[in-house]
Amino acid sequence: MNRSLRTIFKSVVIGVGTATLTALIFNEESISKELIISSEPSLLYAGVAIVAGFAAAFALVKPKLNEMLPGVAISVALIPPIALMGIGIANWNWSTISGSFLVLLINIIGIVFAGMVTFSLMNFYTRKKNAEVTIKKEEIKLEKEEGVTNEKTETKTTNI
């Protein structure tokens, strides 16, 4: 869970940073009415997040489904508020920043809730051992990749 939270945090920071930088480069003095409406939380956004969470969790449980579906489903719910938060930061518009953050928070909660319900209904907890083995293998791959990256960096530094 700790790794998941770090990944979510890093992803949000990178997304908001990229959106802020882009908004600063393509400076638009005012924020359009459509964007302001997008920063106001509503049941529609929560519904989209819940449907995206169901779709993503279902696709993860059923390996024969398209592997890209979870990413697309979740990005539909998360990218717009993250981008809008970056635009709000670039324009120093506190109401846009706070509203889009609230929409993002609601969407994350909706996705997690839908995933938990889907995994429970599909008896995913019975496959816990398989999941733990897969997670361990992925952690070992990540450690190896980080080790290779660190070795390449050290080699380049010593060659200079």
N, C-alpha and C positions, 0 to 999 in steps of 0.2 A: 504494500500500500504506500509505503514511503517513496518508493521509486516512481509509482504512478503520480503521486502528488508533485514530486519534483519535475516530472515530465510535463504535467499540465502547467505548472508555474512557468517553466522555461518557455513552453510554447506560447503562452499568453504574453509573456514579456517580449519575445521575439516578434510576435504578431502586432502587438501594440506599437513597438518600436519601429517596425517597418511601415506601419500605417502612418505614424507620426512623421517619419522622415519623408514619406511620399507626399503627405499633405503639405509639409513645409516646402518641398520642391515645387509642387504644382499649387502654389498658394492661392487659395480661394478665400476671399475676405469674409464671405457670409456662408452660413450653413443653410442648405435648402430646406424647405418645409418637409419634404419626404424624409430627409435624414433626421430631422427633429422628431417626426412621428415615429421613426424606427427606434428612437432612444426611449420611448415611453413603453414600459412593460404592459403586456396584455396577455389574455388567455390564449390568443392565437399563437404567439411566440412559444408559450409553454407547451401548447399542443404540438407544434412542429418539433420541438425538442423531444417530447415523449415519443412521437412517431419515429423520429430519427434514432432514438435510443433503442426502441424495439427492433427496428430494421438492422441496426448495427449488431446488437446482441444476437439476433436470430442468425445473421450471416456468419457470426463467429462460431456459433454452435453447429451450424450445418456447413461443413467444410466444402461441399460441392458447389455452394453458391459463389458468386464472384467475390474475390478477395478485396476488390476495390470498394464494394458497397458500404462497409462500415466507415471508411474514410470520407466518402462522399456524403453519406447520411449525417455524420457528425459535423462535417464542415458547413453544411447548410444551416445548422443551428448556431455554430460558434463563430464563424468568420465574420458575418455582418456586425455583431456587437463589438468584436475585437477591433475591426477596422473603424467603426464609428467612434470607439473610444480614442483611437489614435488621432482621428480628425478633430475630436473635441480637445485633445491635449494640444494639438498644433494651433488651434484657434483660442485656446485658454477659455473654453466654454464649459463652466463647471456643471451646468444642468445636463449637457450632452454627455460629459464624462460619467457623471453619477448615474444617469438613466441607462446608458449603454452598459455600465458595469452591473447594474441591477438585472438587466435583460440577460447578460452573460451568466450571472450567478443562477438565475432561474433556469436557464437552458442547461447548465451543467447539472443542476439538481434533477431536472427532468430526465436527462439522458441517463444519469446514474440510477434513478428510480426505475426507469423503464428497463434498464439492463438487469437490475436485481430481480424484478418481476419475471422477466423473460427467462433468466437463468434458473429461477426457482421453479417456474412452470415446466421447464424442460428437464428437470432433475439434473441440472448441471453439477450439483454438489456431489453426485455419485461418481463423477469423473474427476474428482478433486486430485487424486494421485497422478493421473495423466497430466493434468494442468500443472501440478507442482514439478513434475519431471521436465516438462516443456519449458517452464520458467527457469529452472536451473540450467538447462542447456543454453537458453538465450542469454542468461547472465554470464556463462562461461564464454560464449561467443563475443559478448560485449567487452569482457575483460581482455580477451585476446586481441580484439581490434584496437582497444585503447593502448595495449602494450606495444603493438606494431606501430601505431601512430606516435607514441612517445619515443620509440627507438628511432624512427625516421627523423623526428624533430631533433633528438640528441645528436644524430649523425650529421645533420645539416649544420647544427651549431658548432660542432667540433671541426668541420671542414672549413668553416669560415675563418 
